[in-house]
Amino acid sequence: MIIRPFKREADTDAVIALLHALNLHEASLGAARDERHEGAVACLENDIHEAKHSGGELHVAEEDGVVVGYIGMAIGKAGPFIPADIRDHVHVENLVVAEDYRQRGIGKALLGKAEDLARRRGLRSITLGVVSGNTPAEETYRRAGFKPSAIEMRRVLE
């Protein structure tokens, strides 16, 4: 398995398929997600935009020539309620590993790219979100040293 930078022409279709599967999975857990293929396209376009405009990066995990994982990262700045030394941070916009390739250390390797980016930029903090009920992802993040810091809640008005 190798982790390499995302190549738009070569990797777009595979990454969109991964993001579509992620959106469907998160929707099945009750999260408000666009389940259409176009929703996954929009997710990737947003990741590309955020990475480009913030100094972030996109990477894929490849095994035997097949893209099996993806991470999109942006550089963010938290509000003044966060201590100044960790306010600037790497934010993981999306991280997904193909279902058949989970539990092989691919997610951990992709998270390693977030740590590499943070260290190269002199940042001491990495943030990410996880959908409530996505226990396997939560466990992966906890094993990687992440701790809960906030709960995002949503109320949809009729």
Residue, then its C-alpha position, 0 to 999 in steps of 0.5 A: m500500500i502506498i499513500r500519494p498525492f491526489k491526481r485529479e485526472a487519474d483519481t477523481d472517479a475512484v475518490i468520488a465513488l469512495l465519497h459516495a459510499l461514505n455519504l450513503h453510510e453516514a446517511s444510514l446512521g441518521a446524518a443529513r447527507d446528500e445521497r446522490h452521486e452529485g453530492a459526492v462530486a460536490c464533496l470532492e470539489n469542496d475538498i479541492h477548493e478548501a485545500k487549494h485556498s488554505g494550503g491543505e492537501l489531498h492524498v489517496a491510498e493505493e493498493d495494487g494500482v487501485v485507490v482504496g482510501y482518501i483524505g482531504m485536508a485544509i488548514g483552519k483557524a479556530g475561534p478565540f475561545i480555543p487556546a492560541d497555540i492550537r488555534d491554527h490547525v489541520h482540519v480533516e475534511n474527509l477521510v474514507v477507506a473502501e469497506d473491503y480494505r478496512q482494518r488494515g492500517i490504511g486509515k491510520a496511514l492517511l491520518g499520518k499525512a494529516e500529522d505530517l502536514a501539521r508538523r511541516r506547517g508548525l501546527r500543533s492541532i488536527t481536527l476532524g468530525v465523525v458522525s454520531g453512531n459511526t463507532p468504528a471510525e470513532e475507535t480509529y480516531r481514538r486509537a490515533g490519539f483524538k479526543p472528543s472536543a465538541i458535539e455538533m447538533r442539528r435541528v431541521l425545521e419543517 
